[in-house]
Amino acid sequence: MAHNELVIENYNTWIKENPGIGIMGYGSEKSQDIRFNMLFKIGDMNERTILDVGCGRGDFAVKAVQRGIKYRKYLGTDIVPKMIEIAKKTNFAKNTEFKVLDILNCSEKLSFDYVVMCGPMNLKTPHTEDIAKKLIKRAFEIAKIGVVFNMTSVFGDVEYRTDHTHYFDPFDILRFCSTMTRNLAFDHTYLPHDFTVFMYKKS
Ligand SMILES: C[S@@+](CC[C@H](N)C(=O)[O-])C[C@H]1O[C@@H](n2cnc3c(N)ncnc32)[C@H](O)[C@@H]1O
């Protein structure tokens, strides 16, 4: 099966079987919040355009509004149609849109100030490593200011690993990102098994 088919099958099962935040594979709202807090550090999102790749229920947009951020436009994309259906049911701020879209395989011209990716690269398939690098590269092409993303890390404790998760080597990912920009920041302090990378077009 192709990567996207495996992802769709997996999330459809979680949507059917798990309550609340569990449909996205999170153990708790707290761990999602901790990750979002990192993503918001990319820069001031007021009056900016944001592309949220792998938006799930669109919780990042909800949190942005709760923080008082007045973005110019937010587009949440996901390859799982049921996720987008769920996201569309929430009462969002204006200038907010959700779409089933694969940024690696779409004809529309995409250009946004910031591209954020919270967790869309962590599900393990035989193609995860390859797809993740393609997503990072594409996100950086789309971004006018910068890209921020998180990933699960090989530095985490082995006993807390799950079979469905891919664990990335942060050094390998940073080396890959450095082929696109040297304006990089990295944080591995906020959770034991997770890291965030900030990529900027300008220093
Ligand atoms: C762990 S969930 C996180 C959802 C949301 N970003 C959040 O933090 O609340 C990952 C999401 O990424 C989506 N996803 C996985 N692979 C993707 C891809 N290649 N392109 C877009 N979305 C993807 C999944 O369907 C899922 O909704």
The ligand as an SDF file (V2000), in Angstrom:
LIG
                    3D

 27 29  0  0  0  0  0  0  0  0999 V2000
   -0.7400   13.5800   15.0440 C   0  0  0  0  0  0  0  0  0  0  0  0
   -2.0140   14.2400   14.0310 S   0  0  0  0  0  0  0  0  0  0  0  0
   -1.8720   15.9510   14.4590 C   0  0  0  0  0  0  0  0  0  0  0  0
   -3.0000   16.8050   13.9860 C   0  0  0  0  0  0  0  0  0  0  0  0
   -2.8220   18.3020   14.2870 C   0  0  0  0  0  0  0  0  0  0  0  0
   -1.6780   18.8260   13.5800 N   0  0  0  0  0  0  0  0  0  0  0  0
   -2.6800   18.5340   15.7520 C   0  0  0  0  0  0  0  0  0  0  0  0
   -1.5310   18.6330   16.2220 O   0  0  0  0  0  0  0  0  0  0  0  0
   -3.6960   18.6060   16.4580 O   0  0  0  0  0  0  0  0  0  0  0  0
   -1.2830   14.1800   12.4040 C   0  0  0  0  0  0  0  0  0  0  0  0
   -2.2270   14.6000   11.2900 C   0  0  0  0  0  0  0  0  0  0  0  0
   -1.4730   14.6520   10.0720 O   0  0  0  0  0  0  0  0  0  0  0  0
   -2.2410   14.0940    9.0230 C   0  0  0  0  0  0  0  0  0  0  0  0
   -1.2810   13.6210    8.0040 N   0  0  0  0  0  0  0  0  0  0  0  0
   -0.4970   12.5350    8.0350 C   0  0  0  0  0  0  0  0  0  0  0  0
    0.2770   12.4760    6.9450 N   0  0  0  0  0  0  0  0  0  0  0  0
   -0.0150   13.5730    6.2030 C   0  0  0  0  0  0  0  0  0  0  0  0
    0.4550   14.0950    4.9640 C   0  0  0  0  0  0  0  0  0  0  0  0
    1.3860   13.4510    4.2540 N   0  0  0  0  0  0  0  0  0  0  0  0
   -0.0730   15.2570    4.5150 N   0  0  0  0  0  0  0  0  0  0  0  0
   -1.0260   15.9050    5.2330 C   0  0  0  0  0  0  0  0  0  0  0  0
   -1.5230   15.4520    6.3960 N   0  0  0  0  0  0  0  0  0  0  0  0
   -1.0170   14.3090    6.8840 C   0  0  0  0  0  0  0  0  0  0  0  0
   -3.0450   13.0000    9.6940 C   0  0  0  0  0  0  0  0  0  0  0  0
   -4.1800   12.6760    8.9480 O   0  0  0  0  0  0  0  0  0  0  0  0
   -3.3780   13.6620   11.0330 C   0  0  0  0  0  0  0  0  0  0  0  0
   -4.5800   14.3800   10.9700 O   0  0  0  0  0  0  0  0  0  0  0  0
  1  2  1  0
  2  3  1  0
  2 10  1  0
  3  4  1  0
  4  5  1  0
  5  6  1  0
  5  7  1  0
  7  8  2  0
  7  9  1  0
 10 11  1  0
 11 12  1  0
 11 26  1  0
 12 13  1  0
 13 14  1  0
 13 24  1  0
 14 15  1  0
 14 23  1  0
 15 16  2  0
 16 17  1  0
 17 18  1  0
 17 23  2  0
 18 19  1  0
 18 20  2  0
 20 21  1  0
 21 22  2  0
 22 23  1  0
 24 25  1  0
 24 26  1  0
 26 27  1  0
M  CHG  2   2   1   9  -1
M  END
$$$$
